[in-house]
Amino acid sequence: MRIKALLVILLFTGFSVFGQDKKVLYGFNVSGDWNSYFRVKDLDPIDFKGRPNFSAGITFRYFPSARWSVDAAINYSTKNFKEKVDFSKYRAITPNDPALNFTGGATLLYNHGFLDIPVSLNYIFSDNKQRYFYTSLGLVGSKRVGYQFQSTESFEGISTNPPYKGFLTSVKLGIGMLVRTDKIGINVEPQARVYTYKVHRGGHIENPVHFGVQLSLLKL
């Protein structure tokens, strides 16, 4: 714990030194996200649904020139989704299966926790230093650090293993605005993440798409 605390102090001390000439801004970010399954085909008895998610962490932005900046962050994020199972459709497929003695259906909740490291290159549209719009293109590496499964019903054949792979990569696309006050920068960036390869460990071929709106408070 002492080593981790020392690293955090050194990290923020380094950011403070760089921030004096306005080349580097640092601070915290939080994002409200939606893990959308609109591209994932439903199975006949199972309906796949996205769920609200969030991410939060520390971030910094480096300005190599007036029109370009580079972002990097360390975030904790959730990538959750759910399945709604219709048992009547299962019974229509296998009417003599004794395991399918339920009425109605069940909701399966898959809760993933990930450590994200996004790195982005931004192009700034304006020379105005106090308020400007920009576009962002980046790459995100995500390592799974937690998982929890919940179900409204218990039935045979259900898998409680994490459906997502342990490491994911995605391309991040965004467009944002930074407004500077006397002491802080307020940054808002709607963004979308498209995964670079198959996310699910089995079954699904199509990937979800991660949408979000990120708010960052940056020390000037």
DAWO-V342331 format. One record per backbone hydrogen bond with DSSP energy under -1.0 kcal/mol. CO is the residue of the C=O (numbers start at 0). NH is the residue of the N-H. If there is no record, write none. Layout:
# DAWO-V342331
co=CO nh=NH
co=CO nh=NH
This chain:
# DAWO-V342331
co=0 nh=4
co=1 nh=5
co=2 nh=6
co=3 nh=7
co=4 nh=8
co=5 nh=9
co=6 nh=10
co=7 nh=11
co=8 nh=12
co=9 nh=13
co=10 nh=14
co=11 nh=15
co=12 nh=16
co=13 nh=17
co=14 nh=18
co=17 nh=20
co=18 nh=21
co=22 nh=62
co=24 nh=60
co=25 nh=218
co=26 nh=58
co=27 nh=216
co=28 nh=56
co=29 nh=214
co=30 nh=54
co=31 nh=212
co=32 nh=52
co=33 nh=35
co=33 nh=210
co=35 nh=208
co=44 nh=85
co=46 nh=83
co=48 nh=81
co=50 nh=34
co=52 nh=32
co=53 nh=77
co=54 nh=30
co=55 nh=75
co=56 nh=28
co=57 nh=73
co=58 nh=26
co=59 nh=71
co=60 nh=24
co=61 nh=69
co=66 nh=123
co=67 nh=64
co=68 nh=121
co=69 nh=61
co=70 nh=119
co=71 nh=59
co=73 nh=57
co=74 nh=115
co=75 nh=55
co=76 nh=113
co=80 nh=109
co=81 nh=48
co=82 nh=107
co=83 nh=46
co=84 nh=105
co=85 nh=89
co=86 nh=90
co=87 nh=91
co=88 nh=92
co=89 nh=93
co=93 nh=96
co=96 nh=99
co=98 nh=100
co=103 nh=86
co=105 nh=84
co=106 nh=151
co=107 nh=82
co=108 nh=149
co=109 nh=80
co=110 nh=147
co=111 nh=78
co=112 nh=144
co=112 nh=145
co=113 nh=76
co=114 nh=142
co=115 nh=74
co=116 nh=140
co=117 nh=72
co=118 nh=138
co=119 nh=70
co=120 nh=136
co=121 nh=68
co=122 nh=134
co=129 nh=179
co=131 nh=177
co=132 nh=124
co=133 nh=175
co=134 nh=122
co=135 nh=173
co=136 nh=120
co=137 nh=171
co=138 nh=118
co=139 nh=169
co=140 nh=116
co=141 nh=167
co=142 nh=114
co=145 nh=112
co=147 nh=110
co=149 nh=108
co=154 nh=157
co=162 nh=200
co=165 nh=143
co=167 nh=141
co=168 nh=195
co=169 nh=139
co=170 nh=193
co=171 nh=137
co=172 nh=191
co=173 nh=135
co=174 nh=189
co=175 nh=133
co=176 nh=187
co=177 nh=131
co=178 nh=185
co=182 nh=219
co=183 nh=180
co=184 nh=217
co=185 nh=178
co=186 nh=215
co=187 nh=176
co=188 nh=213
co=189 nh=174
co=190 nh=211
co=191 nh=172
co=192 nh=209
co=193 nh=170
co=198 nh=164
co=201 nh=203
co=208 nh=35
co=209 nh=192
co=210 nh=33
co=211 nh=190
co=212 nh=31
co=213 nh=188
co=214 nh=29
co=215 nh=186
co=216 nh=27
co=217 nh=184
